[in-house]
Amino acid sequence: MAAQQQNRQWHGVTPPINLNLPTDAELASNDALITELKRQNNFEGTEETERRKKTLQSIQKITVEFVKHVSEKKGLPQPMIDAAGGKIFTYGSYRLGVYGPGSDIDTLVVVPKHITREDFFEDFPPILERMAPPGAIEEMTPVPDAFVPIIKLEFSGISIDLIFARLAVPSVPLTLELKDKSLLRGVEERDLRSLNGTRVTDEILELVPQQKTFRTALRGVKLWAQRRAIYANVMGFPGGVAWAMLVARVCQLYPQATGSVIIGKFFRIIGQWKWPTPVLLKTIEDGPLQVRVWNPKIYNGDRFHLMPIITPAYPSMCATHNITMSTKKIIVRELGRGGDIVDKVFTGQLQWKDLFARHVFFTQGYKYYLGVIAASRSKDAQLVWSGLVESKVRLLVSSLETQGSIELAHPFNKGFERVHHCSDENEIEAVFCGDLRYQAANIKTETTDVINDPKHTVAAQGSADEMAMPNGNVEATSNGSGKQTIYTTTYYIGIELVQNGTKKLDITYQTKEFKEICVGWQNYNHDLNSLNIVHTRNYDLPADVFEPGEVRPTRPKKLVKKTESSVKKRSFETSELEEGNQAFAENNPQKIQSSIAALIRSTLQGVDRNTF
């Protein structure tokens, strides 16, 4: 009993490390941090925040009307109709209080047991359109077949992600809270997944000593992770919830600290964490359901999680199961770099803006890159196909890690979407292999996170198997000038070689295996979709992957030494892939990427030339 009472005096699974109040210098540093976050446009204005609140109030009223409408349609008695209710909950960045301008609001619609998912997708959209203010619904995309079914919409300029959950209760009053584990009894697996977002977010907020400090620190860590391109669960990096739990754990250890101090401690504590020891905000709980709870002693798969960060709400799960050996190394490197910068911020040698400097993935990161090119002959087909390929890129990364000459394979956390206009099949084939000569000049290259298409996002999150591939009509993709429009999404992987290792690298097996996994998808259409992997040197990267002002890598000048022997020594730089293109590249530098792509395509069709 005494131990339990002592346990209630602090948050977390261990006592705090330090209970000291902040010093004047720490308070000043925190003020400077907040000033920099505001300068970085990390906070939204009061007017937009009020618009969010009004939008959620409207969706709450629409939810009650939706439940009432379906209840009447099913002939329920009037007392049951009146009591049926319906309530919305938020989760993610909005619920955590770390949203910024343009952020989505993740919203959960909770309904009683007589309302089905089919009712939600059939009746909610028309009621939403009827009850919303004129012109408020700018865009709405239902995705009923997703792993977590969703309706994405723009409501009064606010992006809303609506998911659905049905409880095994006759009514859902406005006073209902989701913390009670008994509410999970009789709930379907899909509904449990939907409920988990809100339950986890609420638990995180309850488990931090000071929510204001937590939010300041999390804003800084999120901005840092996004700028350093290590923010993407699908690609093998922590997502928003995982970063939030890491920051929350540090807050538990320093309950009186400022947000700036929490960030400094975050980099050192998490950067030196003894993985695979899990990060826990509370002891893992049992519950009333026969469902899987993270436990490496029971489940063999849980033992292979490299950086386990465990959700606090029952049933506890690992939020970072996608992390690979390579992405773990990258995360640890970035944590070390961040810690060094913050140390210098505290001593006045650097400023907070230096922590938020953009990544150097393309400018200084690597000499060698792989480009994974997913392509389709129609836009709708490309949305699903590129999402499917994105969901599998981490498998290619894991496979590349088994190649003894590769130190790490670093996936960039976004895809680059391009549009091309082709006159014939030869040009289309070239585009499939990475040729950018036919790229539409009037259509800007965008990254997948900026476009944020719901079908692509849902497919990337693992729901492609439940989604139908649009058949597409090749003729219908003409741009009006007789040319056919081709859509590509390219995912880049930086390759770091083992120092003093072999100068010859063969990844034939890894690329072939990856392609077989992707094209083995049940909805793959050979006439509609394409997948190729091309090798690119840093100086041949496309211009559109660089931001204005960034310095592009340049081709190194080679000193030619005349000798009696005319035999060249083979190296990574002039191995089979590059030797086959050397003369072409020197005379046609603008076409080198197309040529390399063609060679790689021949590899994937069975010619053993994927050595570079």
C-alpha positions as CSV (number, residue, x, y, z in Angstrom):
1,M,0.0,0.0,0.0
2,A,2.8,2.4,0.9
3,A,4.5,1.7,-2.4
4,Q,1.2,2.4,-4.3
5,Q,0.8,5.7,-2.5
6,Q,4.4,6.7,-3.3
7,N,3.8,5.7,-6.9
8,R,0.9,8.2,-7.1
9,Q,3.3,11.1,-6.4
10,W,4.9,10.8,-9.8
11,H,4.0,9.9,-13.4
12,G,5.6,7.0,-15.2
13,V,7.2,3.6,-14.5
14,T,10.2,5.1,-12.6
15,P,10.7,8.1,-10.3
16,P,11.7,11.5,-11.7
17,I,15.4,12.2,-12.3
18,N,15.2,15.8,-11.2
19,L,12.5,17.9,-9.4
20,N,14.4,21.3,-9.5
21,L,12.5,24.4,-10.6
22,P,13.7,26.1,-13.7
23,T,16.4,28.8,-13.5
24,D,16.2,32.2,-15.0
25,A,18.5,31.1,-17.8
26,E,16.2,28.1,-18.6
27,L,13.1,30.3,-18.6
28,A,14.8,32.8,-21.0
29,S,15.8,29.9,-23.3
30,N,12.2,28.6,-23.2
31,D,11.0,32.1,-24.3
32,A,13.5,32.1,-27.1
33,L,12.3,28.6,-28.2
34,I,8.6,29.8,-28.3
35,T,9.6,32.9,-30.2
36,E,11.5,30.8,-32.8
37,L,8.5,28.3,-33.1
38,K,6.2,31.3,-33.8
39,R,8.7,32.6,-36.4
40,Q,8.6,29.2,-38.0
41,N,4.8,29.5,-38.3
42,N,4.2,26.7,-35.9
43,F,1.2,28.3,-34.2
44,E,-2.0,29.2,-35.9
45,G,-4.0,32.5,-35.3
46,T,-6.9,32.9,-33.0
47,E,-9.3,33.3,-35.9
48,E,-8.4,29.9,-37.4
49,T,-8.6,28.2,-34.0
50,E,-12.1,29.6,-33.5
51,R,-13.1,28.3,-37.0
52,R,-11.9,24.8,-36.0
53,K,-14.1,24.9,-32.9
54,K,-17.1,26.0,-34.8
55,T,-16.5,23.3,-37.4
56,L,-16.3,20.6,-34.7
57,Q,-19.5,21.9,-33.2
58,S,-21.2,21.6,-36.6
59,I,-20.0,18.0,-37.0
60,Q,-21.2,17.1,-33.6
61,K,-24.7,18.4,-34.5
62,I,-24.6,16.5,-37.8
63,T,-23.5,13.3,-35.9
64,V,-26.6,13.5,-33.6
65,E,-28.8,14.1,-36.7
66,F,-27.2,11.2,-38.5
67,V,-27.8,8.8,-35.6
68,K,-31.4,10.0,-35.2
69,H,-32.1,9.6,-39.0
70,V,-30.8,6.0,-39.1
71,S,-32.6,5.1,-35.9
72,E,-35.9,6.4,-37.4
73,K,-35.2,4.6,-40.7
74,K,-34.8,1.3,-38.8
75,G,-38.1,1.8,-37.0
76,L,-36.8,2.1,-33.4
77,P,-39.2,3.3,-30.7
78,Q,-39.2,7.0,-30.1
79,P,-37.7,6.8,-26.6
80,M,-34.7,4.9,-28.1
81,I,-34.4,7.4,-30.9
82,D,-34.3,10.3,-28.4
83,A,-31.7,8.6,-26.3
84,A,-29.5,7.2,-29.1
85,G,-27.2,10.3,-29.1
86,G,-23.9,10.1,-30.9
87,K,-20.6,11.9,-30.1
88,I,-17.4,13.0,-31.8
89,F,-13.9,12.8,-30.3
90,T,-10.7,14.2,-31.6
91,Y,-7.2,12.6,-31.5
92,G,-3.8,13.2,-33.0
93,S,-2.1,16.6,-33.1
94,Y,-5.4,18.6,-32.6
95,R,-6.2,16.7,-29.4
96,L,-2.6,16.9,-28.2
97,G,-2.7,20.7,-28.7
98,V,0.2,20.8,-31.1
99,Y,-1.6,21.6,-34.4
100,G,-0.5,24.5,-36.7
101,P,-1.8,26.3,-39.7
102,G,-3.4,23.9,-42.2
103,S,-3.2,20.9,-39.8
104,D,-5.9,18.2,-40.2
105,I,-8.3,17.5,-37.4
106,D,-8.5,13.7,-36.8
107,T,-12.1,13.1,-35.7
108,L,-13.8,10.0,-34.4
109,V,-17.6,9.5,-34.8
110,V,-18.9,7.2,-32.0
111,V,-22.4,5.7,-32.4
112,P,-24.6,3.1,-30.6
113,K,-24.8,-0.5,-31.6
114,H,-27.7,-0.3,-34.1
115,I,-25.7,2.1,-36.4
116,T,-23.5,0.2,-38.8
117,R,-20.5,1.2,-40.9
118,E,-22.6,0.8,-44.0
119,D,-25.0,3.4,-42.5
120,F,-22.1,5.7,-41.9
121,F,-20.9,5.7,-45.5
122,E,-24.4,5.7,-47.0
123,D,-26.2,8.3,-44.8
124,F,-23.6,10.5,-43.2
125,P,-22.3,12.2,-46.4
126,P,-25.7,13.5,-47.6
127,I,-26.7,14.6,-44.1
128,L,-23.4,16.4,-43.9
129,E,-23.9,18.2,-47.2
130,R,-27.5,19.1,-46.2
131,M,-26.7,20.5,-42.8
132,A,-23.4,22.2,-43.6
133,P,-23.4,26.0,-44.4
134,P,-23.6,26.7,-48.1
135,G,-20.3,26.2,-49.7
136,A,-18.7,24.8,-46.6
137,I,-18.0,21.4,-48.0
138,E,-15.3,22.0,-50.6
139,E,-14.3,18.4,-51.0
140,M,-15.3,15.0,-49.6
141,T,-13.8,11.6,-50.3
142,P,-15.2,8.5,-48.6
143,V,-12.8,5.5,-48.4
144,P,-15.0,2.7,-47.0
145,D,-12.6,-0.2,-47.8
146,A,-9.6,1.1,-45.8
147,F,-8.0,-0.8,-42.9
148,V,-9.5,2.0,-40.8
149,P,-12.5,3.3,-43.0
150,I,-12.4,7.0,-43.4
151,I,-14.2,10.0,-44.9
152,K,-11.8,12.9,-45.8
153,L,-13.3,16.3,-46.3
154,E,-12.6,20.0,-46.4
155,F,-15.1,21.8,-44.2
156,S,-14.9,25.6,-44.2
157,G,-11.3,25.4,-45.1
158,I,-10.4,22.9,-42.4
159,S,-9.2,19.4,-43.4
160,I,-11.1,16.8,-41.5
161,D,-10.4,13.0,-41.3
162,L,-13.6,11.3,-40.1
163,I,-13.4,7.7,-38.8
164,F,-16.2,5.6,-37.4
165,A,-16.6,3.4,-34.3
166,R,-19.6,1.5,-33.0
167,L,-20.0,0.6,-29.3
168,A,-22.0,-2.3,-28.1
169,V,-24.3,0.1,-26.1
170,P,-27.8,1.3,-26.9
171,S,-27.0,5.0,-26.6
172,V,-23.9,7.3,-26.7
173,P,-24.6,10.4,-24.6
174,L,-22.5,13.6,-24.8
175,T,-21.2,12.7,-21.3
176,L,-19.7,9.5,-22.4
177,E,-15.9,9.1,-22.1
178,L,-13.8,6.4,-23.7
179,K,-11.4,5.7,-20.8
180,D,-13.6,3.0,-19.4
181,K,-12.1,-0.3,-20.8
182,S,-15.5,-2.1,-20.3
183,L,-16.8,-0.1,-23.3
184,L,-14.6,-2.2,-25.5
185,R,-16.5,-5.4,-24.8
186,G,-18.4,-6.6,-27.9
187,V,-16.6,-4.2,-30.2
188,E,-15.4,-5.3,-33.6
189,E,-11.7,-5.2,-34.4
190,R,-12.1,-2.3,-36.9
191,D,-13.9,-0.3,-34.3
192,L,-11.3,-1.1,-31.7
193,R,-8.6,0.3,-34.0
194,S,-10.6,3.5,-34.5
195,L,-11.2,3.9,-30.7
196,N,-7.6,3.4,-30.0
197,G,-6.5,6.8,-31.5
198,T,-8.5,8.8,-29.0
199,R,-7.8,6.5,-26.1
200,V,-4.0,6.7,-26.6
201,T,-4.0,10.5,-27.1
202,D,-6.1,11.0,-23.9
203,E,-3.8,8.7,-21.9
204,I,-0.7,10.6,-23.0
205,L,-2.1,13.9,-21.8
206,E,-3.1,12.4,-18.5
207,L,0.4,10.9,-18.0
208,V,2.5,14.1,-18.4
209,P,3.1,16.3,-15.3
210,Q,2.5,19.6,-17.1
211,Q,0.6,19.7,-20.4
212,K,1.8,23.2,-21.4
213,T,5.4,22.2,-21.1
214,F,4.8,18.9,-22.9
215,R,3.1,20.8,-25.8
216,T,6.0,23.3,-26.2
217,A,8.6,20.5,-26.2
218,L,6.6,18.4,-28.6
219,R,6.1,21.2,-31.0
220,G,9.9,21.6,-31.1
221,V,10.6,17.9,-31.5
222,K,8.0,17.5,-34.2
223,L,9.3,20.4,-36.2
224,W,12.9,19.1,-35.9
225,A,11.8,15.5,-37.0
226,Q,9.9,16.9,-40.0
227,R,12.8,19.1,-41.1
228,R,15.3,16.3,-40.7
229,A,13.0,14.0,-42.7
230,I,12.7,11.3,-40.0
231,Y,8.9,11.7,-39.5
232,A,7.0,8.9,-41.3
233,N,5.8,5.6,-39.8
234,V,5.2,4.0,-43.2
235,M,8.9,4.6,-44.2
236,G,10.3,3.1,-41.0
237,F,10.6,6.3,-38.8
238,P,8.5,7.3,-35.8
239,G,5.1,8.9,-36.5
240,G,3.4,11.6,-34.6
241,V,2.1,9.4,-31.7
242,A,5.5,7.8,-31.2
243,W,7.4,11.1,-31.0
244,A,4.7,12.4,-28.6
245,M,5.2,9.3,-26.3
246,L,9.0,9.9,-26.3
247,V,8.6,13.5,-25.3
248,A,6.0,12.5,-22.7
249,R,8.5,10.1,-21.1
250,V,11.1,12.8,-20.8
251,C,8.5,15.1,-19.2
252,Q,7.8,12.4,-16.6
253,L,11.5,12.3,-15.7
254,Y,11.8,16.1,-15.4
255,P,8.4,17.2,-14.2
256,Q,9.3,20.8,-13.3
257,A,11.5,21.6,-16.3
258,T,10.7,24.1,-19.1
259,G,10.0,23.0,-22.7
260,S,13.4,24.0,-23.8
261,V,15.1,21.8,-21.1
262,I,12.8,18.9,-22.0
263,I,14.1,19.1,-25.6
264,G,17.7,19.1,-24.5
265,K,17.1,16.1,-22.2
266,F,15.1,14.4,-24.9
267,F,18.0,14.3,-27.3
268,R,20.4,12.9,-24.7
269,I,18.1,10.4,-23.0
270,I,16.5,9.0,-26.1
271,G,19.7,9.2,-28.1
272,Q,21.4,7.0,-25.5
273,W,18.4,4.7,-24.8
274,K,19.3,1.0,-24.3
275,W,17.2,-0.4,-27.1
276,P,15.4,-2.7,-27.4
277,T,14.3,-1.8,-23.9
278,P,10.8,-0.5,-24.5
279,V,9.7,3.1,-23.8
280,L,6.7,2.9,-21.5
281,L,4.6,5.7,-20.0
282,K,2.8,3.3,-17.6
283,T,2.8,-0.4,-16.8
284,I,1.2,-2.4,-19.5
285,E,-2.4,-3.3,-18.4
286,D,-4.5,-6.4,-18.9
287,G,-8.1,-6.0,-20.0
288,P,-11.4,-7.6,-20.7
289,L,-10.8,-8.6,-24.3
290,Q,-9.2,-11.6,-26.0
291,V,-6.9,-9.4,-28.0
292,R,-3.2,-9.2,-28.5
293,V,-1.3,-7.0,-26.1
294,W,2.4,-6.2,-26.8
295,N,4.5,-8.8,-25.0
296,P,7.8,-10.1,-26.4
297,K,7.8,-13.0,-23.9
298,I,4.7,-14.4,-25.5
299,Y,4.8,-13.2,-29.1
300,N,7.9,-13.9,-31.1
301,G,7.3,-11.0,-33.5
302,D,7.4,-8.5,-30.7
303,R,11.0,-9.6,-29.9
304,F,12.2,-8.2,-33.2
305,H,11.0,-4.7,-32.6
306,L,14.2,-2.6,-32.7
307,M,13.0,0.6,-31.0
308,P,9.7,-0.4,-29.2
309,I,7.6,2.6,-28.0
310,I,4.5,1.2,-26.4
311,T,1.1,2.9,-26.4
312,P,-0.3,3.4,-22.9
313,A,-4.0,2.6,-23.6
314,Y,-5.3,-0.9,-23.5
315,P,-4.7,-2.9,-25.6
316,S,-1.0,-1.7,-25.6
317,M,0.7,-1.9,-29.0
318,C,4.1,-1.0,-30.4
319,A,3.9,2.2,-32.4
320,T,7.3,1.7,-34.0
321,H,7.2,-1.8,-35.4
322,N,8.2,-0.5,-38.9
323,I,11.7,0.7,-37.8
324,T,14.5,-1.1,-39.6
325,M,18.2,-1.4,-38.8
326,S,19.0,1.4,-41.2
327,T,16.3,3.8,-40.0
328,K,17.3,3.1,-36.4
329,K,20.9,4.1,-37.2
330,I,19.6,7.3,-38.9
331,I,17.4,8.2,-35.9
332,V,20.2,7.7,-33.4
333,R,22.5,9.8,-35.6
334,E,20.0,12.6,-35.8
335,L,19.4,12.5,-32.0
336,G,23.1,12.9,-31.4
337,R,23.3,15.8,-33.9
338,G,20.3,17.4,-32.3
339,G,21.8,17.0,-28.8
340,D,25.0,18.7,-29.9
341,I,23.1,21.6,-31.3
342,V,20.9,22.1,-28.3
343,D,24.0,22.0,-26.0
344,K,25.4,24.9,-28.0
345,V,22.1,26.7,-27.9
346,F,22.2,26.6,-24.1
347,T,25.8,28.1,-24.1
348,G,24.9,30.8,-26.6
349,Q,27.0,29.4,-29.5
350,L,24.0,28.6,-31.6
351,Q,20.3,29.6,-31.8
352,W,17.1,27.5,-31.9
353,K,16.8,28.1,-35.6
354,D,19.9,25.9,-36.1
355,L,18.1,22.9,-34.7
356,F,15.4,23.3,-37.3
357,A,17.7,23.4,-40.3
358,R,16.5,21.4,-43.3
359,H,17.9,17.9,-44.0
360,V,20.8,17.4,-46.4
361,F,19.5,14.1,-47.8
362,F,19.9,15.1,-51.4
363,T,22.6,17.8,-51.1
364,Q,25.2,16.1,-48.9
365,G,23.7,12.8,-47.8
366,Y,24.9,10.2,-50.2
367,K,26.8,9.5,-53.4
368,Y,24.5,6.8,-54.6
369,Y,20.7,6.6,-54.7
370,L,18.1,4.2,-55.8
371,G,14.9,5.6,-57.2
372,V,11.8,3.4,-56.8
373,I,9.5,4.5,-59.6
374,A,5.8,3.5,-59.4
375,A,3.9,4.6,-62.6
376,S,0.4,4.3,-64.0
377,R,-1.5,5.3,-67.1
378,S,-4.3,6.8,-65.2
379,K,-4.4,9.2,-62.2
380,D,-6.9,7.1,-60.2
381,A,-4.9,3.9,-60.6
382,Q,-1.7,5.7,-59.7
383,L,-3.2,6.9,-56.4
384,V,-3.7,3.3,-55.2
385,W,-0.7,1.8,-56.9
386,S,1.8,4.4,-55.6
387,G,0.4,4.0,-52.1
388,L,0.8,0.2,-52.3
389,V,4.5,0.6,-53.4
390,E,5.1,3.2,-50.6
391,S,3.8,0.7,-48.0
392,K,6.4,-1.8,-49.2
393,V,9.5,0.4,-49.6
394,R,10.7,-0.4,-46.0
395,L,10.7,-4.1,-47.1
396,L,13.3,-3.2,-49.8
397,V,15.2,-1.3,-47.2
398,S,15.3,-4.3,-44.9
399,S,16.4,-6.5,-47.8
400,L,19.2,-4.1,-48.8
401,E,20.5,-4.2,-45.3
402,T,21.3,-7.9,-45.8
403,Q,23.8,-7.0,-48.5
404,G,27.2,-7.1,-46.9
405,S,28.6,-4.1,-48.7
406,I,25.7,-1.8,-47.6
407,E,26.2,0.0,-44.3
408,L,22.7,1.4,-44.4
409,A,19.8,2.2,-46.8
410,H,18.1,5.5,-46.0
411,P,14.6,5.9,-47.4
412,F,13.5,9.5,-47.9
413,N,10.2,10.0,-46.1
414,K,8.2,11.4,-49.0
415,G,7.5,10.4,-52.6
416,F,7.9,12.8,-55.6
417,E,4.8,12.9,-57.9
418,R,5.3,13.9,-61.5
419,V,3.2,14.1,-64.6
420,H,4.5,13.3,-68.1
421,H,3.1,13.7,-71.6
422,C,4.2,11.0,-74.1
423,S,3.7,10.7,-77.8
424,D,4.2,6.9,-78.2
425,E,5.0,3.7,-76.4
426,N,8.8,4.3,-76.6
427,E,8.5,7.5,-74.7
428,I,6.1,5.9,-72.2
429,E,8.6,3.1,-71.7
430,A,11.4,5.6,-71.1
431,V,9.2,7.5,-68.5
432,F,8.6,4.2,-66.7
433,C,12.4,3.8,-66.4
434,G,12.9,7.3,-65.0
435,D,13.4,9.5,-68.0
436,L,12.2,13.0,-67.2
437,R,12.5,14.5,-70.7
438,Y,8.7,14.2,-71.2
439,Q,7.7,15.7,-67.9
440,A,4.9,18.2,-68.2
441,A,6.5,21.6,-67.9
442,N,3.3,23.3,-66.6
443,I,2.7,20.9,-63.8
444,K,4.8,21.3,-60.7
445,T,6.4,18.2,-59.0
446,E,4.8,17.8,-55.6
447,T,5.6,15.5,-52.7
448,T,3.1,12.9,-51.5
449,D,2.6,14.7,-48.1
450,V,1.6,18.0,-49.8
451,I,-0.9,16.4,-52.2
452,N,-2.1,14.2,-49.3
453,D,-4.6,12.3,-51.4
454,P,-6.9,10.1,-49.2
455,K,-6.8,7.1,-51.5
456,H,-3.0,7.2,-51.7
457,T,-2.7,7.7,-48.0
458,V,-5.0,4.9,-47.1
459,A,-3.2,2.5,-49.5
460,A,0.2,3.5,-48.1
461,Q,-1.1,2.7,-44.6
462,G,-1.6,-0.9,-45.6
463,S,-5.2,-1.0,-46.9
464,A,-4.4,-1.5,-50.6
465,D,-5.6,-5.2,-50.5
466,E,-9.1,-4.0,-49.6
467,M,-9.2,-1.3,-52.3
468,A,-10.2,-1.9,-55.9
469,M,-7.8,-0.9,-58.6
470,P,-9.6,1.5,-61.0
471,N,-9.5,-0.2,-64.5
472,G,-8.5,3.0,-66.2
473,N,-8.8,3.8,-69.9
474,V,-5.5,4.6,-71.6
475,E,-7.3,6.6,-74.3
476,A,-9.0,8.7,-71.6
477,T,-5.7,9.9,-70.2
478,S,-4.9,11.9,-73.3
479,N,-4.1,15.5,-72.5
480,G,-6.1,16.8,-75.5
481,S,-3.1,17.2,-77.8
482,G,-2.9,13.6,-78.8
483,K,-0.3,12.8,-76.1
484,Q,-0.9,10.3,-73.4
485,T,-0.5,11.3,-69.7
486,I,1.6,9.1,-67.5
487,Y,1.8,9.5,-63.7
488,T,4.9,8.6,-61.7
489,T,5.8,8.6,-58.0
490,T,9.4,8.2,-57.1
491,Y,10.8,7.1,-53.7
492,Y,14.5,7.7,-53.2
493,I,16.8,5.6,-51.0
494,G,20.3,6.8,-50.2
495,I,22.9,4.1,-50.1
496,E,25.9,4.2,-47.7
497,L,28.5,1.6,-48.3
498,V,30.7,-0.1,-45.8
499,Q,34.0,1.7,-45.5
500,N,36.9,-0.2,-47.0
501,G,34.4,-2.8,-48.3
502,T,34.1,-4.4,-51.7
503,K,34.0,-2.1,-54.7
504,K,31.4,-4.2,-56.4
505,L,27.8,-4.2,-55.3
506,D,25.1,-6.6,-56.7
507,I,21.6,-6.0,-55.5
508,T,19.9,-8.1,-58.2
509,Y,18.2,-10.4,-55.7
510,Q,16.9,-7.6,-53.5
511,T,15.4,-5.6,-56.3
512,K,13.9,-8.6,-58.0
513,E,12.4,-9.8,-54.7
514,F,10.9,-6.4,-54.0
515,K,9.3,-6.1,-57.5
516,E,7.8,-9.6,-57.1
517,I,6.2,-8.6,-53.8
518,C,4.7,-5.5,-55.4
519,V,3.5,-6.9,-58.7
520,G,2.2,-9.9,-56.8
521,W,-0.5,-7.6,-55.3
522,Q,-3.9,-9.1,-56.2
523,N,-5.0,-5.9,-58.0
524,Y,-1.9,-5.3,-60.0
525,N,-2.6,-4.6,-63.7
526,H,0.3,-5.1,-66.0
527,D,-1.4,-3.0,-68.7
528,L,-2.0,-0.1,-66.3
529,N,0.9,-0.1,-63.7
530,S,4.6,-0.2,-63.8
531,L,7.4,-0.5,-61.3
532,N,11.1,0.0,-61.9
533,I,14.2,0.7,-59.7
534,V,16.9,2.9,-61.1
535,H,20.4,3.8,-59.8
536,T,21.3,7.5,-59.7
537,R,24.5,9.3,-58.7
538,N,24.1,12.4,-56.5
539,Y,25.1,14.7,-59.3
540,D,22.4,13.3,-61.6
541,L,19.5,13.8,-59.2
542,P,16.6,15.7,-60.7
543,A,16.4,19.4,-60.1
544,D,13.0,19.2,-58.5
545,V,14.2,17.4,-55.4
546,F,16.1,20.4,-54.3
547,E,14.8,23.5,-52.6
548,P,15.6,27.0,-54.0
549,G,19.1,28.1,-52.8
550,E,20.3,24.5,-52.1
551,V,23.7,23.6,-53.7
552,R,23.4,20.6,-55.9
553,P,26.2,18.0,-55.9
554,T,28.5,18.2,-58.9
555,R,30.3,15.6,-60.9
556,P,33.8,15.1,-59.5
557,K,36.6,15.8,-61.9
558,K,38.7,12.8,-62.7
559,L,42.5,13.0,-63.1
560,V,43.4,10.9,-66.1
561,K,46.8,9.3,-65.8
562,K,48.3,7.8,-68.9
563,T,49.8,4.4,-68.6
564,E,50.9,1.7,-71.0
565,S,48.0,-0.5,-70.0
566,S,44.6,0.5,-71.3
567,V,42.7,-1.8,-68.9
568,K,40.5,0.1,-66.4
569,K,40.3,-0.9,-62.8
570,R,36.7,-1.7,-61.7
571,S,35.3,0.4,-58.9
572,F,31.9,1.3,-57.6
573,E,32.0,4.4,-59.7
574,T,32.7,2.5,-62.9
575,S,31.1,-0.8,-62.3
576,E,28.9,-2.6,-64.8
577,L,25.9,-0.2,-64.6
578,E,28.0,2.9,-65.0
579,E,30.5,1.5,-67.6
580,G,27.6,0.8,-69.8
581,N,26.6,4.4,-69.7
582,Q,29.9,6.3,-69.5
583,A,30.4,7.3,-73.1
584,F,26.7,8.1,-73.4
585,A,26.7,10.2,-70.2
586,E,29.7,12.3,-71.3
587,N,28.2,13.2,-74.6
588,N,24.6,13.5,-73.3
589,P,24.6,14.5,-69.6
590,Q,20.9,15.3,-69.8
591,K,20.0,11.8,-70.8
592,I,22.1,9.8,-68.4
593,Q,19.2,9.1,-66.0
594,S,17.1,7.7,-68.8
595,S,19.9,5.4,-69.9
596,I,20.6,4.1,-66.4
597,A,16.9,3.5,-66.0
598,A,16.8,1.4,-69.2
599,L,19.7,-0.8,-68.0
600,I,18.0,-1.3,-64.6
601,R,14.8,-2.2,-66.4
602,S,16.6,-4.9,-68.3
603,T,17.9,-6.2,-65.0
604,L,14.4,-6.6,-63.6
605,Q,13.3,-8.4,-66.7
606,G,15.9,-11.1,-66.2
607,V,19.2,-9.7,-67.4
608,D,21.8,-10.0,-64.7
609,R,23.2,-6.5,-64.8
610,N,22.0,-5.0,-61.6
611,T,25.6,-4.5,-60.4
612,F,26.7,-1.0,-59.8
